[in-house]
Amino acid sequence: MSQVDKQLDTLKSEIEQEIPNDITVTDVKYEGPELVVYTRDPKRFAGDGDLIRRLASKLRKRITVRPDPSALSPPTRAEEAVRSVIPEEAGVTDLDFHEDTGEVVIEAEKPGMVIGRRGSTLREITQEVGWTPEVVRTPPIESSTVSNVRGFLKNEREERRDILERVGRQIHREEMSDDEWVRITTLGCCREVGRAAFILSTPETRILIDCGDKPGAEGEVPYLQVPEALGAGAATLDAVILTHAHLDHSALLPLLFKYGYDGPIYTTEPTRDLMGLLTLDYLDVAAKEGRTPPYESAQVRDAIKHTIPLEYGDVTDIAPDVKLTFHNAGHILGSSVTHFHIGDGLYNVAFSGDIHYEDTRLFNGAVNDFPRVETLVLESTYGGRDDYQTDQADSEEALKEVINETYEQGGKVVIPAFAVGRSQEIMLVLEEAMREGDIPTMPVHLDGMIWEATAIHTTYPEYLRDNLRDRIFHDDENPFLADQFNHIDAGEDERQEVSDGDQSIIISTSGMIEGGPIMSWLRHIGPDPNSNLVFVGYQAQGTLGRRIQNGWDEIPVDGWGGGGRGDTLTLQMGTEVVDGFSGHADRQGLENFVKTMNPRPEKVLCVHGDERSVQDLSSALYHDYNMRTFAPKNLETFRFK
């Protein structure tokens, strides 16, 4: 009998000692980080609302209780009973019974009403029918991504359970080494923006944090070939962590499965969906531009299938010697600051990912409240000495001023923006400005993946700022459903029609003008001196967006909107830069993030910024807070303890 089997037998005995004698436990298994308890008496379990909580506290495990198949009501009878328990106002749109796990997935417009106060309605459902309810939200805006991911995971349930059981046994294996050390190896995004990737390793465990590409630099990928990374074989990785879905952090995750990785990806649920959306688009853009994609859509599906979603604040075992906790990063939907507790109090490391420290219209500001952090790996995109962004209210006024001036000139405003995060922030500003009469009401055309990304935002309102979440719960107040928003879905013909029409605002991907439909808009509207191109986000070095910002007006438009190979366009539209909408903290925000940590970290590694930015921030933190700071290069290894 293996060590894990002995452990499960011991846990089963401990559970049986803690529960009433009339409750039978038929099996105990690990599924990923969770301990799953099977019982013939799910109704008795549900009758005691505190029983599972007491067991979880006693065993220090995340516990899920599932019914033994013999305890289940037939689905047809169960459906009628479930619907009778749930209030009609909850807006149940689908019930899906899974007999292999004894779970019923309830999709509803108002999941909170299905859950009930402190889970009371869920317990009542189990007491009535024996099935274990799982609740998901019906998207207020139909999302093909959410629908496809849910459908795919439903079809792959059996294989996914096998994956989870294997991962669970790996997490809870016996520790093999008495050594105590922690290492961080930098594989990308050091003294540069893009291709984020790090290896966190201990004598027991090797964890990859992020695996992205580099905007504007084809072929510059993380140093995955080195022995610390995939050079030792992708199968030697124990876990992969994804801080958020932007391609400079996620683009090459599916590549891991091409090279033999078969383990878990830990991220939040919205990040999982956005990763699927953005990586599939990444393949599509590569194909359109005649480049060979680094992987196929099958590997994207593999990544989704191996994802274990976690919620903010949940402390989760991901290895025998590592616990992981996600916290809100305030950057984009589902973005996370990742905290690793290593060993039995041995060491604590936090990776900021990308952060925004102050509240925005979309998100609450980044969380920096950790019990302990000895080493912080901190993004430095705006870490330069003079990188202070305009106050958000001033930024919004500046944007409205540009829009009003352009409207009076009879022109159009074109805003290149990331599909995820920046676009939704700008949508909220425009919706309020039109509603309050600060700018004329006019069509706002959303091109590229922006509408689909917006639909995913409305699927997960619990990840948004408190007051915005409340508005989304009421369809008549949902700002993303405002009449002026128009999804461009007819391609080039519709773009031509918009270009020939009256004043309007166009928000289009890509945010750094590296391909995508923005190229077509430049072709259509670029020659109009009455129109304006407005930059609202970071433009990385080497990107076309940065070059236009710096004064380029001869623009290559190969293949977009009728352009042939080698075609160029002379931009005659105006260009404006409106700071303050970035999803990244500015210099002051980064310093405040560190300054207000209690206790503060002993060491800070400044990454994800150009050379000047990381060195400026590293120097300032050292001088102001007397901590050891570093501005590492790629392929450096730091050993702690």
FILUMTOR-868180 format. One line per field, with one value per residue (C-alpha): x, y, z; chain. Coordinates in steps of 0.2 Angstrom, whole numbers, padded with zeros to 4 digits. Layout:
BEGIN
c1 <- (X, ...)
c2 <- (Y, ...)
c3 <- (Z, ...)
kette <- (A, ...)
This chain:
BEGIN
c1 <- (0000, 0007, 0010, -0005, -0017, -0011, -0015, -0032, -0036, -0031, -0041, -0056, -0055, -0053, -0069, -0079, -0074, -0080, -0097, -0113, -0114, -0129, -0118, -0109, -0093, -0090, -0074, -0062, -0051, -0040, -0045, -0033, -0031, -0047, -0052, -0068, -0079, -0092, -0107, -0123, -0131, -0129, -0145, -0139, -0123, -0133, -0144, -0129, -0123, -0107, -0102, -0091, -0084, -0079, -0071, -0061, -0054, -0050, -0041, -0034, -0041, -0053, -0067, -0081, -0095, -0102, -0116, -0113, -0123, -0135, -0141, -0147, -0165, -0168, -0164, -0181, -0189, -0174, -0176, -0194, -0189, -0174, -0184, -0197, -0184, -0176, -0185, -0192, -0183, -0166, -0169, -0163, -0159, -0152, -0150, -0137, -0136, -0119, -0122, -0104, -0100, -0118, -0117, -0131, -0124, -0137, -0135, -0145, -0146, -0144, -0133, -0134, -0153, -0148, -0135, -0146, -0140, -0124, -0128, -0145, -0154, -0139, -0141, -0160, -0157, -0146, -0158, -0172, -0164, -0146, -0137, -0123, -0127, -0114, -0120, -0114, -0120, -0130, -0120, -0130, -0122, -0121, -0102, -0097, -0081, -0090, -0102, -0088, -0077, -0092, -0097, -0079, -0077, -0093, -0088, -0071, -0077, -0071, -0054, -0053, -0057, -0043, -0031, -0037, -0035, -0017, -0013, -0021, -0009, 0006, 0001, 0000, 0015, 0028, 0042, 0058, 0071, 0077, 0086, 0079, 0081, 0071, 0076, 0069, 0076, 0071, 0066, 0060, 0053, 0069, 0074, 0061, 0042, 0035, 0038, 0035, 0041, 0049, 0054, 0051, 0060, 0063, 0071, 0053, 0045, 0047, 0033, 0032, 0024, 0018, 0024, 0021, 0027, 0035, 0025, 0033, 0047, 0043, 0054, 0059, 0051, 0055, 0071, 0062, 0076, 0087, 0089, 0079, 0064, 0060, 0078, 0075, 0059, 0041, 0035, 0047, 0036, 0024, 0013, 0010, 0003, -0005, -0006, -0018, -0023, -0013, -0003, 0014, 0010, -0001, 0003, 0015, 0006, -0001, 0016, 0020, 0008, 0016, 0032, 0025, 0018, 0003, 0000, -0011, -0012, -0018, -0027, -0044, -0060, -0061, -0043, -0045, -0059, -0049, -0034, -0044, -0050, -0034, -0023, -0035, -0035, -0015, -0015, -0028, -0018, -0002, -0010, -0017, 0000, 0008, 0018, 0019, 0010, 0020, 0006, -0011, -0029, -0028, -0015, -0026, -0039, -0027, -0022, -0041, -0044, -0029, -0034, -0039, -0048, -0045, -0054, -0046, -0041, -0042, -0026, -0022, -0010, -0001, 0014, 0019, 0029, 0020, 0003, -0003, -0015, -0022, -0026, -0034, -0021, -0033, -0025, -0038, -0052, -0046, -0028, -0019, -0005, 0001, 0008, 0018, 0020, 0035, 0038, 0032, 0035, 0052, 0049, 0036, 0037, 0024, 0024, 0014, 0010, 0004, -0004, -0015, -0014, -0028, -0046, -0052, -0070, -0068, -0058, -0054, -0035, -0022, -0021, -0005, -0010, 0000, 0005, 0023, 0033, 0052, 0054, 0043, 0044, 0037, 0032, 0040, 0032, 0030, 0044, 0055, 0059, 0046, 0033, 0019, 0002, -0012, -0025, -0039, -0052, -0041, -0038, -0056, -0058, -0044, -0052, -0069, -0060, -0052, -0069, -0079, -0066, -0065, -0085, -0085, -0073, -0084, -0071, -0070, -0060, -0051, -0044, -0033, -0035, -0032, -0048, -0047, -0047, -0043, -0058, -0071, -0063, -0066, -0083, -0088, -0081, -0090, -0107, -0107, -0101, -0115, -0128, -0123, -0121, -0103, -0100, -0113, -0122, -0115, -0111, -0097, -0091, -0082, -0070, -0060, -0063, -0069, -0087, -0083, -0071, -0085, -0097, -0084, -0083, -0102, -0101, -0090, -0096, -0089, -0072, -0077, -0078, -0092, -0103, -0101, -0105, -0122, -0126, -0123, -0135, -0149, -0150, -0158, -0143, -0129, -0118, -0111, -0129, -0130, -0138, -0124, -0112, -0111, -0102, -0093, -0097, -0098, -0080, -0073, -0090, -0096, -0080, -0082, -0100, -0094, -0080, -0092, -0104, -0106, -0096, -0092, -0080, -0071, -0062, -0052, -0039, -0024, -0019, -0001, -0006, 0003, -0009, -0028, -0043, -0035, -0024, -0040, -0046, -0030, -0032, -0050, -0048, -0030, -0030, -0044, -0036, -0052, -0051, -0040, -0030, -0030, -0018, -0024, -0013, 0006, 0015, 0030, 0046, 0047, 0029, 0020, 0010, 0026, 0033, 0017, 0018, 0035, 0030, 0030, 0017, 0022, 0013, 0014, -0003, 0001, -0014, -0026, -0042, -0037, -0018, -0006, 0011, 0023, 0009, 0011, -0001, 0003, -0007, -0015, -0026, -0021, -0013, -0016, -0009, -0021, -0012, -0020, -0030, -0016, -0020, -0002, 0002, 0013, 0029, 0019, 0007, 0022, 0030, 0014, 0011, 0028, 0027, 0010, 0015, 0015, 0028, 0038, 0048, 0066, 0070, 0062, 0066, 0061, 0055, 0044, 0050, 0063, 0081, 0079, 0062, 0068, 0084, 0076, 0063, 0075, 0086, 0072, 0065, 0083, 0086, 0068, 0064, 0082, 0078, 0088, 0083, 0088, 0085, 0089, 0093, 0085, 0093, 0098, 0095, 0092, 0094, 0086, 0088)
c2 <- (0000, 0017, 0031, 0041, 0026, 0024, 0043, 0041, 0026, 0036, 0051, 0040, 0033, 0051, 0056, 0042, 0046, 0064, 0061, 0054, 0035, 0035, 0043, 0030, 0035, 0024, 0031, 0045, 0052, 0066, 0076, 0090, 0099, 0094, 0079, 0071, 0061, 0049, 0045, 0035, 0048, 0065, 0071, 0068, 0077, 0092, 0092, 0098, 0114, 0115, 0097, 0099, 0115, 0106, 0092, 0104, 0113, 0097, 0089, 0105, 0100, 0107, 0095, 0091, 0079, 0068, 0056, 0037, 0033, 0022, 0038, 0048, 0051, 0048, 0064, 0067, 0066, 0076, 0090, 0093, 0094, 0105, 0118, 0118, 0122, 0136, 0153, 0157, 0174, 0165, 0163, 0145, 0142, 0124, 0109, 0096, 0080, 0070, 0053, 0048, 0061, 0064, 0083, 0093, 0109, 0123, 0138, 0153, 0171, 0175, 0162, 0170, 0165, 0147, 0147, 0155, 0163, 0154, 0140, 0136, 0133, 0121, 0111, 0110, 0104, 0090, 0085, 0084, 0074, 0068, 0077, 0089, 0106, 0116, 0133, 0144, 0160, 0162, 0176, 0192, 0194, 0178, 0172, 0159, 0157, 0153, 0141, 0132, 0130, 0124, 0112, 0106, 0102, 0093, 0082, 0079, 0076, 0058, 0062, 0077, 0067, 0055, 0071, 0077, 0061, 0060, 0078, 0075, 0060, 0070, 0084, 0073, 0062, 0059, 0072, 0064, 0077, 0084, 0099, 0116, 0129, 0140, 0146, 0158, 0157, 0171, 0165, 0181, 0199, 0205, 0222, 0220, 0220, 0203, 0185, 0183, 0167, 0161, 0145, 0143, 0127, 0118, 0101, 0093, 0104, 0114, 0127, 0138, 0155, 0162, 0158, 0173, 0180, 0197, 0210, 0217, 0204, 0189, 0174, 0181, 0168, 0163, 0153, 0137, 0126, 0129, 0114, 0124, 0124, 0112, 0107, 0094, 0089, 0097, 0082, 0087, 0102, 0099, 0114, 0129, 0146, 0159, 0176, 0183, 0180, 0194, 0186, 0192, 0181, 0167, 0165, 0150, 0140, 0128, 0124, 0115, 0102, 0100, 0096, 0083, 0093, 0084, 0093, 0106, 0125, 0135, 0151, 0160, 0154, 0170, 0169, 0151, 0157, 0172, 0162, 0151, 0166, 0175, 0160, 0154, 0171, 0171, 0156, 0164, 0180, 0170, 0160, 0176, 0184, 0168, 0163, 0145, 0144, 0137, 0125, 0119, 0122, 0105, 0111, 0125, 0113, 0103, 0118, 0121, 0103, 0104, 0120, 0120, 0136, 0144, 0159, 0174, 0170, 0151, 0143, 0128, 0114, 0112, 0101, 0092, 0108, 0122, 0131, 0144, 0158, 0170, 0188, 0202, 0211, 0225, 0223, 0214, 0202, 0187, 0194, 0188, 0192, 0174, 0170, 0154, 0147, 0135, 0122, 0122, 0141, 0140, 0154, 0165, 0172, 0183, 0186, 0202, 0198, 0214, 0226, 0241, 0247, 0260, 0257, 0259, 0259, 0240, 0233, 0236, 0239, 0226, 0217, 0217, 0210, 0194, 0186, 0185, 0188, 0187, 0189, 0199, 0198, 0215, 0221, 0238, 0243, 0261, 0260, 0274, 0290, 0300, 0287, 0296, 0294, 0307, 0306, 0295, 0309, 0321, 0307, 0305, 0324, 0324, 0309, 0318, 0334, 0325, 0317, 0333, 0342, 0328, 0327, 0346, 0344, 0330, 0317, 0300, 0294, 0278, 0270, 0255, 0245, 0228, 0217, 0213, 0226, 0243, 0242, 0239, 0253, 0265, 0258, 0263, 0280, 0283, 0276, 0288, 0303, 0300, 0297, 0313, 0324, 0327, 0321, 0319, 0302, 0293, 0275, 0266, 0252, 0238, 0228, 0212, 0202, 0216, 0211, 0193, 0199, 0210, 0196, 0186, 0201, 0200, 0182, 0185, 0201, 0195, 0199, 0217, 0232, 0232, 0245, 0239, 0221, 0228, 0236, 0221, 0211, 0222, 0221, 0238, 0246, 0235, 0248, 0236, 0234, 0252, 0255, 0265, 0250, 0241, 0225, 0225, 0207, 0209, 0213, 0224, 0229, 0236, 0245, 0254, 0258, 0266, 0275, 0283, 0287, 0301, 0304, 0289, 0281, 0265, 0254, 0241, 0228, 0226, 0238, 0240, 0241, 0224, 0217, 0214, 0225, 0241, 0240, 0241, 0256, 0265, 0262, 0268, 0283, 0287, 0299, 0310, 0325, 0328, 0311, 0307, 0291, 0291, 0280, 0275, 0260, 0256, 0254, 0242, 0246, 0239, 0239, 0250, 0259, 0265, 0271, 0280, 0288, 0294, 0302, 0289, 0293, 0281, 0265, 0247, 0240, 0224, 0213, 0223, 0231, 0228, 0232, 0221, 0215, 0230, 0243, 0258, 0272, 0290, 0295, 0312, 0309, 0317, 0307, 0309, 0301, 0300, 0293, 0286, 0272, 0259, 0243, 0245, 0254, 0270, 0273, 0280, 0265, 0253, 0261, 0262, 0243, 0239, 0253, 0248, 0229, 0224, 0216, 0222, 0210, 0207, 0206, 0213, 0208, 0221, 0214, 0217, 0234, 0241, 0243, 0261, 0257, 0242, 0250, 0266, 0257, 0245, 0259, 0269, 0254, 0251, 0269, 0273, 0257, 0249, 0232, 0222, 0225, 0218, 0222, 0204, 0199, 0184, 0168, 0173, 0161, 0168, 0155, 0159, 0150)
c3 <- (0000, -0005, 0007, 0000, 0002, 0020, 0022, 0015, 0026, 0041, 0036, 0033, 0051, 0058, 0048, 0054, 0072, 0070, 0062, 0069, 0069, 0057, 0043, 0032, 0023, 0008, 0001, 0003, -0012, -0016, -0031, -0034, -0018, -0011, 0000, -0007, 0005, -0003, 0008, 0007, 0019, 0010, 0017, 0035, 0030, 0023, 0039, 0049, 0041, 0052, 0050, 0034, 0041, 0057, 0048, 0037, 0052, 0061, 0046, 0039, 0022, 0009, 0009, -0004, 0001, -0013, -0013, -0016, -0032, -0022, -0012, -0027, -0032, -0051, -0061, -0067, -0050, -0043, -0056, -0050, -0032, -0035, -0045, -0031, -0018, -0027, -0028, -0045, -0045, -0045, -0064, -0066, -0084, -0084, -0073, -0078, -0068, -0067, -0060, -0060, -0046, -0039, -0043, -0051, -0060, -0058, -0070, -0064, -0067, -0049, -0041, -0024, -0022, -0027, -0013, 0000, 0016, 0022, 0010, 0017, 0000, -0006, 0010, 0007, -0010, -0004, 0010, -0003, -0017, -0011, -0026, -0022, -0030, -0039, -0045, -0060, -0067, -0083, -0092, -0094, -0111, -0120, -0121, -0133, -0123, -0107, -0116, -0125, -0109, -0099, -0113, -0115, -0097, -0096, -0110, -0102, -0084, -0083, -0089, -0079, -0063, -0068, -0069, -0052, -0043, -0050, -0046, -0028, -0025, -0031, -0020, -0004, -0008, 0006, 0006, 0000, 0006, 0022, 0014, 0016, 0002, -0010, -0027, -0040, -0058, -0070, -0087, -0094, -0091, -0083, -0089, -0102, -0103, -0109, -0109, -0091, -0083, -0067, -0059, -0040, -0034, -0018, -0014, -0017, -0030, -0046, -0050, -0066, -0064, -0080, -0098, -0110, -0126, -0129, -0138, -0154, -0153, -0163, -0158, -0141, -0129, -0111, -0108, -0106, -0113, -0098, -0085, -0072, -0084, -0098, -0100, -0086, -0095, -0094, -0084, -0070, -0066, -0052, -0055, -0066, -0060, -0071, -0063, -0077, -0095, -0105, -0118, -0111, -0096, -0104, -0123, -0122, -0108, -0120, -0127, -0111, -0115, -0133, -0123, -0111, -0097, -0089, -0073, -0066, -0070, -0055, -0059, -0056, -0066, -0076, -0080, -0087, -0099, -0104, -0107, -0119, -0128, -0130, -0134, -0148, -0155, -0154, -0165, -0177, -0179, -0182, -0196, -0204, -0203, -0211, -0196, -0190, -0173, -0159, -0154, -0160, -0153, -0145, -0133, -0128, -0124, -0114, -0104, -0100, -0095, -0083, -0075, -0057, -0053, -0036, -0028, -0019, -0001, -0002, 0005, -0006, -0005, -0022, -0017, -0001, 0004, -0004, 0000, -0013, -0010, -0024, -0020, -0031, -0041, -0047, -0065, -0076, -0073, -0062, -0060, -0045, -0033, -0029, -0012, -0009, 0009, 0008, 0021, 0039, 0040, 0031, 0018, 0010, -0008, -0017, -0036, -0039, -0057, -0064, -0051, -0050, -0032, -0032, -0035, -0053, -0061, -0064, -0049, -0031, -0029, -0027, -0010, -0001, 0016, 0019, 0036, 0030, 0014, 0015, -0004, -0016, -0035, -0040, -0058, -0063, -0079, -0073, -0060, -0068, -0058, -0068, -0071, -0063, -0071, -0072, -0058, -0065, -0064, -0073, -0086, -0089, -0091, -0104, -0114, -0114, -0120, -0135, -0139, -0139, -0149, -0162, -0163, -0166, -0180, -0188, -0185, -0176, -0161, -0163, -0147, -0148, -0132, -0125, -0127, -0108, -0095, -0104, -0116, -0102, -0091, -0106, -0109, -0091, -0093, -0110, -0104, -0089, -0099, -0112, -0098, -0089, -0105, -0103, -0121, -0135, -0136, -0152, -0157, -0148, -0160, -0152, -0163, -0161, -0146, -0135, -0135, -0130, -0117, -0110, -0109, -0099, -0087, -0084, -0081, -0066, -0057, -0040, -0047, -0051, -0040, -0027, -0034, -0052, -0047, -0040, -0056, -0066, -0055, -0062, -0081, -0082, -0074, -0082, -0090, -0103, -0110, -0114, -0131, -0139, -0138, -0155, -0158, -0175, -0182, -0200, -0204, -0217, -0224, -0207, -0204, -0221, -0217, -0200, -0208, -0221, -0207, -0194, -0179, -0168, -0156, -0161, -0148, -0156, -0153, -0153, -0140, -0146, -0164, -0168, -0180, -0178, -0183, -0178, -0194, -0204, -0194, -0197, -0216, -0216, -0204, -0204, -0219, -0210, -0202, -0192, -0183, -0168, -0163, -0144, -0134, -0117, -0113, -0112, -0128, -0127, -0135, -0152, -0155, -0169, -0156, -0148, -0165, -0169, -0151, -0155, -0171, -0185, -0198, -0212, -0206, -0214, -0216, -0225, -0229, -0218, -0225, -0243, -0241, -0250, -0246, -0243, -0242, -0231, -0226, -0221, -0205, -0206, -0191, -0175, -0161, -0142, -0127, -0112, -0097, -0081, -0089, -0088, -0078, -0070, -0054, -0058, -0048, -0033, -0033, -0034, -0019, -0009, -0012, -0004, 0009, 0016, 0017, 0036, 0038, 0023, 0013, 0017, -0002, -0018, -0035, -0048, -0064, -0079, -0084, -0095, -0089, -0082, -0074, -0064, -0059, -0053, -0043, -0035, -0030, -0023, -0012, -0006, 0000, 0006, 0016, 0019, 0011, -0001, -0019, -0035, -0054, -0060, -0078, -0087, -0082, -0064, -0050, -0032, -0018, -0001, 0015)
kette <- (A, A, A, A, A, A, A, A, A, A, A, A, A, A, A, A, A, A, A, A, A, A, A, A, A, A, A, A, A, A, A, A, A, A, A, A, A, A, A, A, A, A, A, A, A, A, A, A, A, A, A, A, A, A, A, A, A, A, A, A, A, A, A, A, A, A, A, A, A, A, A, A, A, A, A, A, A, A, A, A, A, A, A, A, A, A, A, A, A, A, A, A, A, A, A, A, A, A, A, A, A, A, A, A, A, A, A, A, A, A, A, A, A, A, A, A, A, A, A, A, A, A, A, A, A, A, A, A, A, A, A, A, A, A, A, A, A, A, A, A, A, A, A, A, A, A, A, A, A, A, A, A, A, A, A, A, A, A, A, A, A, A, A, A, A, A, A, A, A, A, A, A, A, A, A, A, A, A, A, A, A, A, A, A, A, A, A, A, A, A, A, A, A, A, A, A, A, A, A, A, A, A, A, A, A, A, A, A, A, A, A, A, A, A, A, A, A, A, A, A, A, A, A, A, A, A, A, A, A, A, A, A, A, A, A, A, A, A, A, A, A, A, A, A, A, A, A, A, A, A, A, A, A, A, A, A, A, A, A, A, A, A, A, A, A, A, A, A, A, A, A, A, A, A, A, A, A, A, A, A, A, A, A, A, A, A, A, A, A, A, A, A, A, A, A, A, A, A, A, A, A, A, A, A, A, A, A, A, A, A, A, A, A, A, A, A, A, A, A, A, A, A, A, A, A, A, A, A, A, A, A, A, A, A, A, A, A, A, A, A, A, A, A, A, A, A, A, A, A, A, A, A, A, A, A, A, A, A, A, A, A, A, A, A, A, A, A, A, A, A, A, A, A, A, A, A, A, A, A, A, A, A, A, A, A, A, A, A, A, A, A, A, A, A, A, A, A, A, A, A, A, A, A, A, A, A, A, A, A, A, A, A, A, A, A, A, A, A, A, A, A, A, A, A, A, A, A, A, A, A, A, A, A, A, A, A, A, A, A, A, A, A, A, A, A, A, A, A, A, A, A, A, A, A, A, A, A, A, A, A, A, A, A, A, A, A, A, A, A, A, A, A, A, A, A, A, A, A, A, A, A, A, A, A, A, A, A, A, A, A, A, A, A, A, A, A, A, A, A, A, A, A, A, A, A, A, A, A, A, A, A, A, A, A, A, A, A, A, A, A, A, A, A, A, A, A, A, A, A, A, A, A, A, A, A, A, A, A, A, A, A, A, A, A, A, A, A, A, A, A, A, A, A, A, A, A, A, A, A, A, A, A, A, A, A, A, A, A, A, A, A, A, A, A, A, A, A, A, A, A, A, A, A, A, A, A, A, A, A, A, A, A, A, A, A, A, A, A, A, A, A, A, A, A, A, A, A, A, A, A, A, A, A, A, A, A, A, A, A, A, A, A, A, A, A, A, A, A, A, A, A, A, A, A, A, A, A, A, A, A, A)
